[in-house]
Structure formats: structure tokens, C-alpha cells
């Protein structure tokens, strides 16, 4: 089951209130001690790759059906609302970008980073303008109106690209709107550019509605690519550690399956998300999907560098305690399960 859950301002505020209380209370509402009735997993719309494969192939439903536990997969308009839901205990796991994950960690919320959702080297970000726009490169966006979901990985990548071009992101007029609204706004001439994920942006280009002026996969720097994060509400993890390890075991197996079945994986992702096949193939070039959930030391260094950039750019408040935030024990337990130990 998958649901799309756009959050209203009121619902976000209410959830933020719950999130603020969760670290103080040290728990979310109590569940049955033996097992939960449902496991709720969130991702940013249309969903990260493993999330999409879970939905399409019913992998988690099959894993937990033997226990009578339902699995609900929900998508959110941006990582911010998803991270709020995780911190409040409204959902149990998230597959979201590094920026909202780092903000949640810096806020001291009762969550744990237990794995990587992905670590794709292409940055997956396009900046597009109208086909007839006189704008040729991102340096010309100074003073212009640009649509981007603020606080996302794309926001961070755009800021880095602007800085490389000698422009501060503060010099750009940002509008916090997604592709459903930004696409028509660009067509009307209400905005000058869109910063969006490669899939939906390339689809707009393929339909003749936009022209690419910056592709982070081609013009960005490899060090800009930062792992996306798999997180769990820590209260859920404390109550059901074995379920967390079992979910990670499915995660690891799914990552391996994707690499072993590249054509089927691409076909599923294109069909489920409506993304441009050209863009999906460019993102996952050579049949590599970069889905291994292991949080390596290199991954932590990348997250630390991103945290420093976010703080400098005014995109982050607080500081992440990595020793507390990252917990590799569930990944280790998952590996043992897969090995039959």
C-alpha cells in the first residue's frame, strides 16, 4: 500500500510540536510489546529507488506478513515533512535526502541513521529554463525567480553550483514550489527557472517545455554527491530491534537484486515514477545503482562536509552528534541474518 501525503502548514506545525516533544519524552505513543500492527515507511515523492522496488515487488509485505504486520509506504512532498513525521513517530522509517536527514540529526531528534538510501554520484539535479529564455547559464540567474523545494538536496546542489559560478544563493529569488506547480509557472513566464530532480525535469525537457542550462551530473563535482539516508525512529528501534534488522536485510537484498537485474530495475522505476527513461539511464549509467546501505567512513566524511556547507549557507541549525546519530549495529545484524547466522 502506498499513499501520497502532502502536509498542510497546520499539519506540519502540529507535527513539529510532536517532534519537539519526542526527544524530551524519550518515546512515541506506546505500541504492543511483542510487535507493532503496522510498519510505516516514508520517502520523498515519487520515492527513492529501493522504496519503489519495495512497492512494486511487495518485498516488505512478504517479509512481515508471516508476523501479521502490515506495511504502509507513504510519499511526502519533500524531505522536510517526511523528517518531521519520522521525528514525531507518525512514521517509523524514512528514505530521504541528506539535507533533511542532517537537519533532523542536528536538531537532536530521537532518530537513528541506520543505513544509506543511496549514494548516486551524478547529484541528480537539473536547472532548466523556458526554451525561448535568453538565460544561458546559472550565473545569469542572479536576481531571477527560481523554483526549488527548499531544504532539499537539489537546493544544496544549486547553492554549490551558484557559488562555483561566483553567485550567492542569497542573490536568487527562491520560490519553494514543486514540479507540479513550477512546470506550469515556467510555461506562463511567472518564474525564470526550475531546479528539480533529473527525472521530472528531463521529462519536461523531452516534452518541449524547458531547456537545460545546468546538469549536475555533467557539470557538477563528484564531491557534491552526498549519501541519502535511511533513518528509523529510535523509539521504534528500541522496542523492535529485530524488525529493524530484518528490514535492513531486505534492503541489502534489494540493492543486490537491482545490480543483478539492471534492465528490470530501470523498467520498474520508469513505470512507477513516470520518469524519463533517458534520464533514469543517465542517472544509473552502466547498470550501477549505488544502493548499498552500508554507512562507510567515506560516507560519514561526505555527510560531515555537507553539514559544514549547509551551516555556512544558512541551511542548518544546530550540530550533528555523529556518534549518537549513526548506529551501524542494525546493519551488522542484518548481514548476519543474510549469512544465516
Buried (B, 14 or more C-beta within 10 A) or exposed (E): EBEEBEBEEEBBEBBBEBBBBBBEEEBBEEBEEEBBEEBBBBBBBBBBBBBBBBBBBEBBBEBBEEEEBBBBBBBBBBBBBBBBBBBBBBBBBBBBBBBBBBBBBBBBBBBBBBBBBBBBBBBBBBBBBBEEBEBEEBBBBBEBBBBBBBBBBBBBBBBBBBBBBEBEBEEBEBBBBBBEBBBEBBEEEEBBBBBBBBBBBBBBBEEEBBBBBBBBBEBBEEEBBBBBBBBBBBBBBBBBBEBBBBBBBBBBBBBBBBBEBBEBBBBBBBEBBEBBBBBBBBBBEEBEBBBBBBBEEEBBEBBBEBBEBBBEBEBBEBEBEBEEBBBBEBBEBBBEBBEEE
